[in-house]
Amino acid sequence: IGMRLNYETCLSGSKCLLVPYRSEHVETYHEWMKSPFLLEATGSEPLSLEEEVKMQLSWRDDDDKCTFIVLDRALCNKLCDKGDLNLDDILVTEEDYENTNTEVNEKNESAEDESTSAKEFNFVTKTLNAMVGDVNLFLSDDDDYDDDDDSNSHEEDDSKNKPTKRMAELDVMIAEQDARGKGIGKECACMMMLYATKHLKICKFVVRINEDNVASRKMFEQALGFREVNYAACFQQYEYEFKHETCEASIEALEKICDANDKIQKWHVPC
């Protein structure tokens, strides 16, 4: 359920687009990660460009990671307009994608696929200057989850059949200074959480934030409804959690918090 299966997915909001992290994005990402501020804020180590290229490939194929590049929607629209490209010509809705007629695709394979590839290539390369950050999910089993019936049965055989709930550590980075303070960070976090809840069945999210990153702490705690659950003095880092018993409850809470029920759409970008 990680990056490989989401490699054609694009999420569209009112302030930003989330697109799969692809090889074309690596050079800009590498430049971002030369910043000591961003390295410290994300708990990252500096990598060479070659190492960054390998990292992008490993993340693409990792079932436990889901990474999207954040595009400023306003910049993206301007860049597409300059190239006579329209987002509606490149991205198709999930319903249209799933209902695509295979017979029609095969009939138009030689001409249509060539056109689509050209459009997709133009979209990726033309919007590189709209990159403002990235958002990641690190997926794992929720070790704190206990089935409701667990207190009534402690047999070893039952433990094998217990449902496994998944959780995700969420990481948001708005790398471009000019993109901060515009609500892009909040929207991309909300979009990612809604996507993970609806499509990956994630009901619990965790973020770890440095003590001196006041803006990020405020966003997650006050704007997104996370609650503080731990403080690691040795790392000077707070841990916050967003958790509901069911995915339906998480979706309902997120749509209220983000006011995004009619703004966020799931699209597909061809590989």
C-alpha positions in Angstrom: 0.0 0.0 0.0 3.0 2.3 -0.1 4.5 4.5 -2.7 4.6 2.1 -5.6 0.8 1.7 -5.6 0.3 5.4 -5.3 2.8 6.3 -8.0 0.0 7.5 -10.3 -2.0 9.4 -7.7 -2.2 13.2 -7.5 -4.2 15.0 -4.8 -5.7 18.3 -5.6 -6.6 21.0 -3.1 -7.4 24.7 -3.2 -3.9 25.8 -2.3 -1.7 22.9 -3.4 -1.3 19.8 -5.4 0.4 16.6 -4.1 2.2 14.7 -6.8 4.3 11.5 -6.6 7.9 12.0 -5.8 9.7 11.2 -9.1 13.2 11.4 -10.4 12.6 14.8 -12.0 12.1 16.2 -8.5 15.3 14.9 -6.9 17.6 17.8 -7.9 15.4 20.4 -6.3 14.8 18.2 -3.2 18.6 17.8 -3.0 19.1 21.6 -3.0 16.5 22.0 -0.2 18.3 19.4 2.0 21.5 21.4 1.9 19.9 23.8 4.4 21.0 23.3 8.0 17.6 24.5 9.2 15.7 21.9 7.1 18.1 19.1 8.1 17.6 19.9 11.8 13.9 20.4 11.5 13.4 17.1 9.7 16.0 15.1 11.6 17.8 14.3 8.3 21.4 13.7 7.3 23.0 15.4 4.3 23.2 13.2 1.3 25.0 13.5 -2.0 23.0 13.8 -5.2 23.8 10.2 -6.1 22.6 9.1 -2.7 19.4 11.2 -3.1 18.7 9.5 -6.4 19.0 6.1 -4.8 16.8 7.2 -1.9 14.0 8.3 -4.3 14.0 4.9 -5.9 14.0 3.0 -2.6 11.1 5.1 -1.3 9.2 4.6 -4.6 9.4 0.8 -4.0 8.9 0.8 -0.3 5.5 -0.5 0.8 5.8 1.3 4.2 6.4 4.8 2.8 4.2 7.2 0.9 5.8 10.4 -0.3 4.3 13.3 -2.3 5.9 16.5 -3.5 3.9 19.6 -2.6 3.2 22.0 -5.5 1.9 25.6 -4.9 -1.3 25.5 -6.9 -1.2 29.1 -7.9 2.4 28.7 -9.2 1.4 25.5 -10.9 -1.5 27.2 -12.8 0.8 30.0 -14.0 3.4 27.6 -15.2 0.9 25.4 -17.0 -0.7 28.5 -18.6 2.7 29.5 -20.0 3.1 26.2 -21.6 -0.5 26.1 -22.9 -1.3 23.2 -20.6 -4.4 22.7 -18.6 -4.6 20.5 -15.5 -7.9 19.1 -16.7 -6.1 17.8 -19.8 -3.5 15.9 -17.8 -5.3 14.7 -14.7 -8.4 12.6 -14.7 -10.8 11.9 -11.9 -10.7 8.7 -10.0 -14.1 7.7 -11.4 -13.0 8.3 -15.0 -9.7 6.5 -14.4 -11.4 3.4 -13.0 -14.1 3.4 -15.7 -11.7 3.8 -18.6 -12.6 1.4 -21.4 -9.8 -1.0 -22.1 -11.0 -1.6 -25.6 -10.9 2.1 -26.4 -7.4 2.4 -24.9 -6.1 -0.4 -27.0 -7.6 1.1 -30.1 -5.9 4.4 -29.6 -2.8 3.0 -28.1 -0.3 4.3 -30.7 -1.6 7.9 -31.0 -3.2 8.6 -27.6 -0.5 7.0 -25.4 2.1 9.1 -27.2 0.1 12.3 -26.6 -0.5 11.4 -22.9 3.1 10.7 -22.3 4.1 14.0 -23.8 1.5 15.8 -21.7 2.6 14.0 -18.6 6.3 14.8 -19.3 5.4 18.4 -19.8 3.4 18.5 -16.6 6.2 17.1 -14.5 9.0 19.2 -16.0 7.0 22.4 -16.4 5.9 22.4 -12.8 9.3 21.9 -11.2 9.4 25.5 -10.2 6.1 25.1 -8.4 7.7 22.7 -5.9 7.5 24.1 -2.3 8.0 21.0 -0.1 7.1 17.4 0.6 4.8 15.3 2.8 5.5 11.8 3.9 3.8 8.9 5.7 5.8 6.2 7.4 3.5 3.2 7.8 3.6 0.6 10.6 1.4 -1.6 12.7 -0.2 0.1 15.7 1.2 -1.8 18.7 -1.1 0.1 21.0 -4.2 -1.3 19.4 -6.2 -3.8 21.4 -9.3 -5.5 20.0 -12.5 -4.8 21.9 -12.8 -8.5 22.7 -9.2 -8.9 23.9 -10.2 -8.6 27.5 -12.6 -11.6 27.2 -10.1 -14.0 25.5 -6.4 -14.5 26.0 -6.0 -17.7 24.0 -2.9 -17.8 21.8 -4.9 -19.0 18.7 -7.1 -15.9 19.0 -4.1 -13.6 18.9 -3.3 -14.9 15.4 -6.7 -13.9 14.1 -6.8 -10.4 15.7 -7.2 -7.6 13.2 -4.2 -5.4 12.7 -4.6 -1.7 12.7 -2.1 0.5 10.9 -0.7 3.8 12.0 1.4 6.4 10.2 4.1 8.9 11.3 3.4 12.1 9.3 6.1 14.5 8.2 5.4 17.8 6.5 8.1 20.1 5.1 7.5 23.4 3.5 11.0 24.1 2.2 10.4 27.3 0.3 10.4 30.4 2.6 7.9 32.2 0.4 5.4 29.4 0.6 5.2 29.5 4.4 2.4 31.2 6.3 -0.1 30.7 3.5 -2.0 27.6 4.8 -0.2 25.3 2.4 1.3 23.2 5.2 -2.1 22.7 6.9 -3.9 21.8 3.7 -1.3 19.3 2.5 -1.2 17.6 5.9 -5.0 17.4 5.9 -5.1 16.1 2.3 -2.5 13.4 3.1 -4.4 12.4 6.2 -7.7 12.2 4.4 -6.1 10.2 1.6 -4.5 7.8 4.1 -7.7 7.4 6.1 -9.9 6.8 3.1 -7.6 4.7 0.9 -5.0 3.2 3.2 -7.3 2.7 6.2 -5.1 4.6 8.6 -6.8 5.7 11.8 -3.9 6.9 13.8 -1.3 9.6 13.0 1.8 10.6 14.9 4.0 13.6 14.5 7.3 14.4 16.2 8.3 18.1 16.3 11.3 19.9 17.7 10.6 22.0 20.7 11.7 25.2 19.0 9.5 24.7 15.9 6.7 26.7 17.4 4.9 27.3 14.2 4.6 23.6 13.3 3.6 22.6 16.9 0.8 25.3 16.7 -0.4 24.0 13.3 -0.7 20.4 14.4 -2.1 21.0 17.9 -4.4 24.0 17.3 -5.3 23.8 13.6 -5.4 20.0 13.0 -6.6 18.7 16.3 -3.5 16.7 17.4 -2.9 16.2 21.1 0.4 16.1 22.9 1.2 12.6 24.2 4.9 12.7 25.0 8.0 14.9 25.4 11.5 13.5 24.9 13.8 15.7 26.8 16.9 14.1 25.4 15.8 15.1 21.9 13.9 18.3 22.9 11.0 16.9 20.9 7.3 16.7 21.3 5.1 13.9 20.1 1.6 14.6 19.0 -1.2 12.1 18.1 -4.4 12.2 16.0 -6.4 9.1 16.8 -10.0 7.9 16.4 -11.5 4.4 16.9 -12.7 4.1 13.3 -11.6 5.5 9.9 -15.1 6.9 9.5 -14.7 8.9 12.7 -11.3 10.1 11.5 -12.7 11.2 8.1 -15.6 13.0 9.7 -13.2 14.9 12.1 -10.7 15.7 9.4 -13.4 17.1 7.0 -14.7 19.3 9.8 -11.2 20.5 10.8 -10.0 21.1 7.3 -13.2 22.3 5.8 -12.1 20.3 2.7 -14.9 18.0 1.9 -15.6 19.7 -1.4 -12.1 20.9 -2.1 -9.9 17.8 -2.1 -10.1 15.5 -5.1 -8.1 12.3 -5.9 -6.7 12.4 -9.4 -4.4 10.1 -11.5 -1.3 11.0 -13.4 -0.1 8.4 -15.9 3.2 6.7 -15.2 
